[in-house]
Structures are given as structure tokens and as C-alpha cells.
Amino acid sequence: MLIHCVRSLKNHIHGPLSMIPQKYKDELPLLTRSVDGVKSRKRAFLEGHVRFNNFQDENVYFFNMVRDPLDRLVSSFYFNRHGDGLLSPKQLEELRKNTHPEVIDETFDECVHHERLSCTGPKMLGYMMGFFCGYHPMCRKPTQWTLEEAKRNLDYYTVVGIVEQYNSSMRALEFLFPSMFSGLVKKYYSHQGTDYQAKSHAYRYVPPSPEVRKLMKEKMRLEYEFYEYAKLRFDMLLDELHLKDSDVR
């Protein structure tokens, strides 16, 4: 939703430019080339599923969004198998290449029961931590070291918003970057209840059972610790900026 809203703004932003690495080893080179390619522009917006990297450049600003870890994992699980209403058949076919045909129609509960890597593997249990941790090899496993490194790297982000507090997250971005995001909150509310919002949810979504939810939260203990830490920091930012949910409409 954020990228969709930014694209519809008329603030003379260069972008959003998408960075979509095909393989893990391509991520950092792509990110570096993309940042170098827009440094001469005053207002450029790069977006993509790439990990944190410290460019040591005061003109490069970082912002991100985090979500309840299990909700994010379950949504991603179904999206990777069945897509949503915004994907073309070709895009869905490409997306499903990484999923074995015999497990395409599994529910999340069934996946957990069979202990498949796509729902219980190390990458899944520490997904958000890994992104904020960066490109060190140790960042690919959900360990205490990964958690602490991810927490430290939050200091480099101007805003790390919370999906469950989407309105406040948008308001913080608009407040801190008015020349780029003026009108963002208004644009966000104009898309509420629209066809775009309805189509943007994963298909064939089956919520996890209470038993599986409890089990996965235990497995994702470090991921939840990071999430709660990010939420605390975001609440502190809202207090510092004197922004509340009631301010955003």
C-alpha cells in the first residue's frame, strides 16, 4: 500500500525504483549500484526486499515497516503459493517456482506439522531480524547475535513503522520528509475500501490453529523480541514528534 500511494503522489520524486534481486548473492551489488545511480538526484526513492547496508552517507535515509512476525509469515506462506488479486498469471507462475507442486495446496498448519523449511526453517523464524541485521553470514540464522545486530542497526533508520499502526507510520513519514511525502496520509485514506486494497491480500488464506500459533510463537521468540523492540522505538518516535492516531485524518 505504501509504494502504491507514493507512486500516485505528484511530488517530483525520482521513483519509486524497485530493486528485485534474483538471488541472495545479487542483493548487495544491486543495492550498491542502485544507490550510486541516484545519488546525484535530490529526491530519489528506492524500494525492495533487500537487507540493511550502512552506506556511511548522510544523504541516504532508511525507512522500513515491520509486522507481527507470525502474521507476516502466514501471509507470505499463502502469497508464495497462490498470489493475490494484483498478480498476473505469469507473475504467479514465476512466484510458485520455488514451491514443490505436491505441497502447493498445503495449509500453514500442515506445513508446520511436516516441519518444512518454508514455514519452520531458520530463514523463516528470523526473517525480519535477518533483513535488519544485514549481509554478515551470521545474519542468516535466528541467533542472539543476529537479534542484537538487528537492534543496533535500527539506529540508522529514520522511521521503522508498524503495519498494525499503518496510519501513524504514514503520518511519521510525511512529517519527517514533507518535500517527498506531502499528501501521503490523505492518499492512504483515499485508498481505504477500494478495489486495490481488496485485491492486495493473499489468496486461500487459512489462519493457523491456536495450537500452531502457540508453537510458532515459541519458535519465533527472538523474532518477536525484535518486533516488540521496534514497536517500542516507534512509540517513542511518535511521542517525540507529538503524533497520535487521532492526528492522521
C-alpha positions in Angstrom: 0.0 0.0 0.0 2.8 2.4 0.8 4.5 2.0 -2.5 1.2 2.3 -4.3 0.4 5.6 -2.5 3.9 7.0 -3.2 3.6 6.3 -6.9 0.4 8.3 -7.0 1.9 11.4 -5.4 2.9 14.3 -7.6 5.9 15.4 -5.6 8.6 15.2 -8.3 10.2 12.1 -6.7 12.5 10.0 -8.8 11.0 6.6 -8.4 9.9 4.5 -6.6 12.6 2.4 -8.3 12.3 -1.3 -7.5 15.3 -3.4 -6.5 14.4 -7.1 -7.1 17.5 -9.4 -6.8 17.1 -12.8 -8.3 19.5 -14.5 -5.8 20.8 -13.7 -2.4 24.4 -13.1 -3.8 23.0 -10.4 -6.1 21.4 -8.3 -3.3 24.3 -6.2 -2.1 25.7 -5.5 -5.6 22.2 -4.5 -6.8 21.6 -2.3 -3.8 25.0 -0.6 -4.1 24.5 0.1 -7.8 21.0 1.4 -7.3 22.1 3.9 -4.5 25.1 5.0 -6.5 22.9 5.6 -9.6 20.6 8.1 -7.8 23.0 10.0 -5.6 23.0 12.9 -8.0 19.3 13.3 -7.6 17.8 15.4 -4.7 14.8 13.2 -4.1 15.0 9.6 -5.2 13.0 6.7 -3.7 14.4 3.1 -3.8 12.3 0.2 -2.7 12.8 -3.5 -2.5 13.2 -6.6 -0.3 16.9 -6.1 0.4 18.9 -6.2 3.6 20.4 -3.3 5.5 23.7 -2.0 4.5 25.4 1.0 6.0 26.5 3.3 3.2 28.0 5.9 5.6 26.4 8.6 3.6 24.4 11.3 5.3 22.2 11.8 2.2 20.9 8.2 2.3 17.9 7.8 4.6 16.5 4.4 5.6 12.9 3.6 6.5 11.0 0.3 6.7 7.9 -1.4 8.0 7.6 -4.4 10.4 4.6 -6.6 11.1 3.6 -9.1 13.7 6.1 -11.9 12.8 3.7 -14.8 12.6 1.0 -12.9 10.7 3.7 -11.8 8.3 4.9 -15.4 7.9 1.5 -16.9 7.3 0.5 -14.2 4.8 3.8 -14.7 2.9 3.2 -18.5 3.0 -0.1 -18.3 1.2 1.0 -15.5 -1.1 4.0 -17.5 -2.3 1.7 -20.3 -3.3 -1.5 -18.6 -4.5 -0.6 -14.9 -5.0 -3.2 -12.2 -4.7 -5.5 -10.3 -7.0 -2.7 -8.0 -8.2 -0.5 -10.7 -9.7 -0.7 -11.7 -13.4 -0.8 -15.4 -14.2 2.8 -15.1 -15.4 3.9 -13.5 -12.2 2.2 -16.2 -10.1 3.8 -18.9 -12.2 7.2 -17.3 -11.5 6.5 -17.0 -7.8 5.5 -20.6 -7.4 8.7 -22.0 -9.0 10.2 -22.3 -5.5 7.4 -24.4 -4.1 7.1 -28.1 -4.9 3.8 -28.9 -6.7 2.9 -31.6 -4.1 2.8 -29.1 -1.3 1.2 -26.2 -3.1 -2.2 -26.8 -1.6 -1.0 -27.4 2.0 -2.3 -25.3 4.8 0.1 -23.5 7.1 -0.8 -25.9 9.9 0.1 -28.9 7.6 3.4 -27.3 6.7 4.3 -26.8 10.3 3.2 -30.4 11.1 5.6 -31.7 8.4 8.3 -29.3 9.7 9.0 -27.9 6.2 11.7 -25.3 5.7 9.2 -23.0 4.0 7.5 -22.4 7.4 9.8 -23.7 10.1 13.3 -23.2 8.6 15.9 -20.8 10.1 15.3 -18.2 7.5 11.5 -18.1 8.2 12.0 -18.0 12.0 14.3 -14.9 11.8 13.2 -13.3 8.6 12.8 -9.7 9.9 15.9 -9.9 12.1 17.9 -11.1 9.1 16.9 -8.1 7.0 17.8 -5.6 9.6 21.0 -7.5 10.6 22.5 -7.1 7.1 24.9 -9.2 5.0 27.1 -10.8 7.5 26.9 -14.6 7.1 25.7 -14.9 10.7 22.6 -12.8 9.9 21.1 -15.7 8.1 20.3 -17.6 11.3 18.0 -16.5 14.1 20.5 -16.2 17.0 21.0 -13.8 19.9 23.9 -12.2 17.9 21.5 -11.6 14.9 19.0 -10.1 17.2 21.4 -7.7 18.9 22.9 -6.7 15.5 19.4 -6.0 14.1 18.6 -3.9 17.1 21.7 -1.8 16.7 21.0 -1.2 13.0 17.6 0.3 13.9 19.6 3.4 14.9 20.3 4.0 11.2 16.6 4.2 10.3 14.8 7.4 10.4 11.4 5.6 10.6 10.6 1.9 11.1 6.9 1.9 11.0 4.4 -0.8 12.3 1.9 -2.4 9.9 -0.6 -2.6 12.7 -0.2 1.2 13.1 -0.2 2.0 9.4 -1.8 5.4 9.7 0.7 6.6 12.3 3.6 5.2 10.2 2.4 7.1 7.2 2.0 10.2 9.2 5.5 10.0 10.6 7.0 9.7 7.1 5.0 12.7 5.9 6.0 14.7 8.9 9.8 13.9 8.6 10.0 14.1 4.8 7.4 16.7 3.8 9.0 17.5 0.4 8.8 13.9 -0.7 5.7 12.6 1.1 3.3 15.6 1.3 -0.2 14.3 0.9 0.7 10.7 1.7 -1.7 10.3 4.6 -4.6 11.7 2.6 -3.7 9.4 -0.3 -3.6 6.5 2.0 -7.1 7.1 3.4 -8.4 7.6 -0.2 -7.5 4.0 -0.9 -9.3 2.5 2.1 -12.1 0.2 1.0 -11.0 0.4 -2.7 -10.7 -2.5 -5.2 -6.9 -2.2 -4.9 -7.0 -2.8 -1.2 -9.3 -5.7 -1.6 -7.1 -7.4 -4.2 -3.8 -6.9 -2.2 -4.5 -9.8 0.2 -3.1 -13.3 -0.1 -5.5 -15.8 -1.6 -6.7 -19.1 0.1 -5.6 -17.8 3.5 -6.4 -20.2 6.3 -5.5 -18.8 9.8 -3.2 -21.1 11.9 -4.9 -23.0 14.7 -4.4 -21.9 18.3 -2.0 -24.8 18.8 0.2 -24.0 15.8 0.1 -20.3 16.7 1.4 -21.1 20.2 4.1 -23.4 18.9 5.3 -21.0 16.3 5.4 -18.0 18.7 7.7 -20.1 20.8 9.9 -21.0 17.8 10.0 -17.3 16.8 10.8 -16.0 20.3 13.8 -13.9 19.1 11.8 -12.5 16.1 9.1 -11.4 18.5 11.7 -9.8 20.8 12.9 -7.8 17.8 9.4 -6.8 16.8 8.5 -5.6 20.3 11.7 -3.6 20.4 10.9 -2.0 17.1 7.3 -1.2 18.3 8.7 0.4 21.5 11.1 2.6 19.4 8.3 3.6 17.1 6.1 4.6 20.0 8.9 6.7 21.3 9.2 8.4 17.9 5.5 9.2 17.9 5.9 10.8 21.3 8.9 12.8 20.2 7.1 14.1 17.2 3.8 14.7 19.1 1.9 12.5 16.7 -1.0 10.3 17.7 -3.5 8.2 15.7 -6.1 10.9 16.0 -3.8 13.3 14.2 -3.7 11.5 10.9 -7.1 12.0 9.3 
